[in-house]
Amino acid sequence: MRSYAAAFVARVTARNRLPLDYSERSLRVVDFMIDGLRKGGADWELAHDILAGLGAYVGEVLVRRAGAVWVDFDADQRAYFGQVAGVRMPDGRVWNPLGKVRNRFEAGASEDSLQLFYLTLHGRPRRGVPRCRHLPACQRAGDDGRLDVSAPCHDGSDDM
């Protein structure tokens, strides 16, 4: 998803001066873009590729700014979210940024704002919690990224 988001940003910023810099503030631009698609009369089929790119971008903002990691959804999560991938926050919660973008497009309501969504997340990384440097591949870290000293590191070392 990271490369998909990067390719989307490169494509939409090539001709436009959109400030898609993976900052929290840039999520306001995403809200405006979705509102513009709605006001322009785009239907889901027409806007699907743009909305998928915006969803990947929102997920990547969560990865870069809020400590999330991209995860492939299991079968139950795929059925629930209707997507194959999402993000896991440092506190272990799983979010569906592609679905959040779709909800914003379909509802168009300000309470579905992606910037507001980011600002209300409570799963931001905590300072001072030991984290394995091999994340996310390491078995020593739980879903929240905290060190589990009872488990071996994925490479067999005790190195953090």
N, C-alpha and C positions, 0 to 999 in steps of 0.2 A: 504494500500500500504506500510505503514511503516513496518509491520511485514513481508510482502512479500520481501521487500528489505533486511531486516535483515536475513531472511532465505536464500536468495540468496547469500549474503556475507558469511554467515557461511559455506554454501555448497562449494563455489568456493575457499575459503581460507583454507579449512580444509586440503587439500593436497598441496596447493601452497602457496608461500610467497608473495601473491599479496598485495600491500599496499592500500587496499580499506578501508580507515579510515574516509570516508565522508568529506574529505577536498577538497578544490578547486583543489589542485595539483593531487588528485587521479583521476580526470576526464581525465587527460592525459593517465593514465593507461587504462581507459575505451576506449579512442580513439585507443590505441594500440591493445586492445583485439578485437575490431571490425575490425580493419585492418587485424589482424591475421586470423579472421574468413573468411574474403574476400579472402585473399591470399591462404588460405587453401582450397578454392573452395566450401565452405559451401553455400548452397542455403537457401532461406528464410525459407522453411519448416524445414530444419535440424537445423537452427540456432534460430528458433523462441523462444524457452524457454530461451536460454541464452540472447537473445536480450531483451526479456520482463524483465528479471531480471536486466539487465543493465539499462533499462529505469526506472525501479522502483528505482534503486540506484541513478541515476542522479536526479530524482525527490526528493529523500530524501536528497541529498546534497543541493538542492535548499531550502528545508524546514529547514535544520539545519544551513545553512550558509548564506542564503540570505533572511530569514524571510518569506518564502512562506508557504502556508498551502495546504494540499491535499484537493481536491474538487471532488465531483462526477459531471460529465458533465451532462447538461440537454440534451434533445433530439436533439436540433439544434447543440449543441457542439459535441455530439456523432457523428452526421452525418458529420460534418465538419472535426473533428479530426480523426474519426475512432477508438476512444478509449472511455472507460467508465469513466476514471478518469484522472486528471491532477493536476496542481498546480496553485494557485492564488498568485501572488506577492503582496507585501505590497501596491503597487500603483494601484492594482485592475486588472492588466493584467493577463490573463490566458495563461498558457503554457502547451504544450503537450510533456513532456520529453520522453515518449515511442515513439512518432512519430519522435522526434529529433534523437533518436538512430536508428530507422529504416531508416531515411533519410541518416544518416552517413553510414550505412551498404550498402544501395542501391547505393549511389553516390560515397562514398569513398573519397570525396574531402576534402582537408584540410579546406576549408571554412565552412564545416559542422562539424568542430571540436567541441566536447562537452565542452572542456576546454575553447575554444574561446567563445562559446555561453554563458557560465557562466560569463566570464570576460566582456562581452559587455552588460549584463543586467543592466538596469538603475533603477530597482525597489527595490533596497536594502533598508532595514529599516532605517528610519531616527531617529537620536537621539533626545530626548527631546519631542517627540510627545506622549501625554498620550495614553496609551493602557489599555484596560480593562483586568484584570487578568483572566477573564473567557473565553477569546477567545479560540476557534472560536465559542463557543455556544452562546455568548452574543449578544443581539439585540442592545446594545448600540453602538457597533462598526460597522462602515460601512465596505464595502468590503476591504478597505485599512487598516483596523484595527484601525483607528483613532476614538477617542471618540466622540460619538454623545450624548450630554447631554440631548437632547430632547426625546430620546428613553429610555424605561425602561431596566434595566439589565434583563437577562434571568431568574434570580432567584428573581426578584422583589426588589433587594437591590440597593442602590446607591454606593456600595462598588466597588472600582477599584482594 
